[in-house]
Amino acid sequence: MRVSFAQLGGVAVAVGPGSFTGLRIGASTAKTLAWVTGKPLYAVGSLMALASGAAEYGLPVCATFNAGRDELYAACYLWRPGSSQAQELLNPCTLSVGKLCSLLPGLAHRGEIICLGQGFRKRESEIRACAGKYLQPVPKELDHPNASLLGNLVLASAGQYRVGDILAFEPHYIRVGQAELRLGL
């Protein structure tokens, strides 16, 4: 199926956190497409988009990515029944597995929480050892980013994700990159 630029309603991009290079390339491409076509740009948090895949369970969803340096990128959200907007329970951040384990009981709803994402799968045995009684299983297919999840969030609440100034838009890195650390920036 071919789609022309004229048929697009806008351009959506995952804002991060994630790979520095991947975020820069994605943001640059999305900004260029939006600017050149005159279409609006929409930016959604990468962890929120991932978590939204498990929104239907009605439980808090803690989405994770591997952040390197023995840390995880993590954020937790809860979608109330009938609502397209998530309640942010834990802002996107970097944290150790130990810190995540200490937070999970307080984030759980009725003693239950969903953890997903490649960060969780990489450190699953450690997380299960310290917080397993709270974790509710979901299919492993939900661990992978999916562009349709990002699109569904934008379609459900476009105004929330619309970028006001396309040229000034920057990804959400959360922390400085390795190059910046080496340069002391």
C-alpha positions as CSV (number, residue, x, y, z in Angstrom):
1,M,0.0,0.0,0.0
2,R,1.5,3.3,-1.1
3,V,0.8,6.5,0.8
4,S,1.7,9.9,-0.4
5,F,2.8,12.7,1.9
6,A,-0.4,14.6,1.1
7,Q,-2.4,11.7,2.7
8,L,-0.5,11.9,6.0
9,G,-2.1,13.6,8.9
10,G,1.2,14.2,10.6
11,V,4.5,12.6,11.6
12,A,4.9,10.8,14.9
13,V,8.2,10.0,16.6
14,A,9.4,8.3,19.8
15,V,11.0,11.0,21.8
16,G,13.1,8.7,24.1
17,P,14.8,7.5,26.2
18,G,16.8,5.2,24.1
19,S,20.0,4.9,22.1
20,F,21.5,8.4,21.6
21,T,22.2,7.8,17.9
22,G,18.9,6.2,17.3
23,L,17.0,9.1,18.9
24,R,19.0,11.7,17.0
25,I,18.4,10.0,13.7
26,G,14.7,9.4,14.4
27,A,14.1,13.0,15.6
28,S,16.0,14.5,12.6
29,T,14.1,12.4,10.2
30,A,10.7,13.2,11.7
31,K,11.4,16.9,12.0
32,T,12.5,17.0,8.4
33,L,9.5,15.2,7.1
34,A,7.1,17.4,9.2
35,W,8.8,20.6,8.2
36,V,9.1,19.8,4.5
37,T,5.5,18.5,4.2
38,G,4.0,21.1,6.5
39,K,2.4,18.4,8.6
40,P,2.3,18.5,12.4
41,L,4.9,16.7,14.4
42,Y,3.9,14.5,17.4
43,A,6.3,13.2,20.0
44,V,5.6,10.3,22.4
45,G,7.8,8.9,25.1
46,S,9.4,5.6,24.0
47,L,8.6,4.0,27.4
48,M,5.0,5.2,27.3
49,A,4.5,3.8,23.8
50,L,6.0,0.4,24.9
51,A,3.9,0.3,28.1
52,S,0.7,1.2,26.2
53,G,0.8,-2.3,24.6
54,A,-0.3,-3.7,28.0
55,A,-2.8,-0.9,28.9
56,E,-5.7,-3.3,28.5
57,Y,-4.7,-5.3,31.5
58,G,-5.8,-2.5,33.8
59,L,-2.6,-2.7,35.9
60,P,0.4,-0.5,36.3
61,V,2.9,-1.1,33.5
62,C,6.6,-0.6,34.1
63,A,8.4,-0.4,30.8
64,T,12.1,-0.8,30.7
65,F,15.0,-0.5,28.3
66,N,18.6,-1.4,28.9
67,A,20.5,1.8,29.6
68,G,24.0,0.4,29.9
69,R,26.3,1.1,32.8
70,D,24.4,-1.5,34.8
71,E,21.2,0.6,34.7
72,L,17.7,0.5,33.2
73,Y,15.6,3.2,31.6
74,A,12.3,2.8,33.3
75,A,8.9,4.5,33.6
76,C,5.5,3.3,35.0
77,Y,2.0,4.1,33.8
78,L,-1.6,3.2,34.5
79,W,-4.4,3.5,32.1
80,R,-7.8,3.6,33.9
81,P,-10.6,1.7,32.2
82,G,-12.2,3.9,29.5
83,S,-9.4,6.4,29.4
84,S,-7.0,7.0,26.6
85,Q,-4.6,9.0,28.9
86,A,-2.1,7.3,31.1
87,Q,-1.4,8.3,34.7
88,E,2.4,8.5,35.0
89,L,3.3,6.7,38.2
90,L,7.1,6.9,37.7
91,N,8.7,9.5,35.4
92,P,11.1,8.2,32.8
93,C,14.4,7.8,34.6
94,T,17.6,5.7,34.8
95,L,17.9,3.5,37.8
96,S,19.6,0.3,39.1
97,V,17.8,-3.0,39.3
98,G,17.9,-2.7,43.1
99,K,16.2,0.7,43.0
100,L,13.5,-0.6,40.6
101,C,12.9,-3.5,43.0
102,S,12.5,-1.1,45.9
103,L,9.9,1.0,44.0
104,L,7.8,-1.8,42.5
105,P,5.8,-2.6,45.7
106,G,4.7,1.0,46.0
107,L,3.8,1.2,42.3
108,A,1.7,-2.0,42.3
109,H,-2.1,-1.7,42.2
110,R,-3.9,-4.3,44.3
111,G,-0.5,-5.9,44.8
112,E,0.1,-6.4,41.0
113,I,2.3,-4.8,38.4
114,I,3.4,-5.6,34.9
115,C,7.1,-5.3,33.9
116,L,8.1,-5.5,30.3
117,G,10.7,-4.4,27.8
118,Q,14.1,-5.6,26.9
119,G,15.6,-4.1,30.1
120,F,13.3,-6.3,32.2
121,R,14.0,-9.4,30.1
122,K,17.7,-8.9,30.4
123,R,17.5,-8.5,34.2
124,E,14.4,-10.7,34.7
125,S,15.9,-13.2,37.1
126,E,17.2,-10.4,39.4
127,I,13.9,-8.5,39.3
128,R,11.8,-11.7,39.9
129,A,14.1,-12.6,42.9
130,C,13.3,-9.3,44.7
131,A,9.8,-8.4,43.4
132,G,8.4,-11.5,41.8
133,K,5.3,-11.7,44.0
134,Y,4.0,-8.5,42.4
135,L,4.8,-9.3,38.8
136,Q,2.0,-10.3,36.5
137,P,3.0,-12.2,33.3
138,V,2.3,-10.8,29.8
139,P,3.3,-12.2,26.4
140,K,6.9,-11.6,25.5
141,E,5.7,-10.0,22.3
142,L,4.9,-6.9,24.3
143,D,8.6,-6.4,25.1
144,H,9.3,-5.0,21.7
145,P,8.7,-1.4,20.6
146,N,5.9,-1.1,18.0
147,A,5.2,1.9,15.8
148,S,1.5,1.2,15.8
149,L,1.4,1.7,19.6
150,L,2.9,5.1,19.2
151,G,0.4,5.9,16.4
152,N,-2.5,4.8,18.5
153,L,-1.5,7.1,21.4
154,V,-1.3,10.0,19.0
155,L,-4.6,9.2,17.4
156,A,-6.3,8.9,20.8
157,S,-5.0,12.3,22.1
158,A,-3.2,14.2,19.4
159,G,-3.2,17.5,21.2
160,Q,-1.3,16.0,24.1
161,Y,1.6,15.0,21.9
162,R,1.8,17.7,19.3
163,V,5.1,19.5,19.1
164,G,4.7,23.3,19.0
165,D,8.0,24.3,17.5
166,I,9.2,21.6,15.1
167,L,12.7,23.1,14.6
168,A,13.4,23.4,18.4
169,F,12.2,19.9,19.1
170,E,14.9,17.6,20.8
171,P,14.7,14.0,21.9
172,H,14.4,13.2,25.7
173,Y,17.8,11.7,26.5
174,I,17.4,11.6,30.3
175,R,21.2,11.5,30.8
176,V,24.3,12.7,29.0
177,G,25.9,10.4,26.4
178,Q,29.3,8.8,26.6
179,A,30.9,11.4,24.3
180,E,29.7,14.2,26.5
181,L,31.0,12.4,29.6
182,R,34.4,12.0,28.0
183,L,34.5,15.7,27.0
184,G,33.3,16.8,30.4
185,L,30.2,18.6,29.1
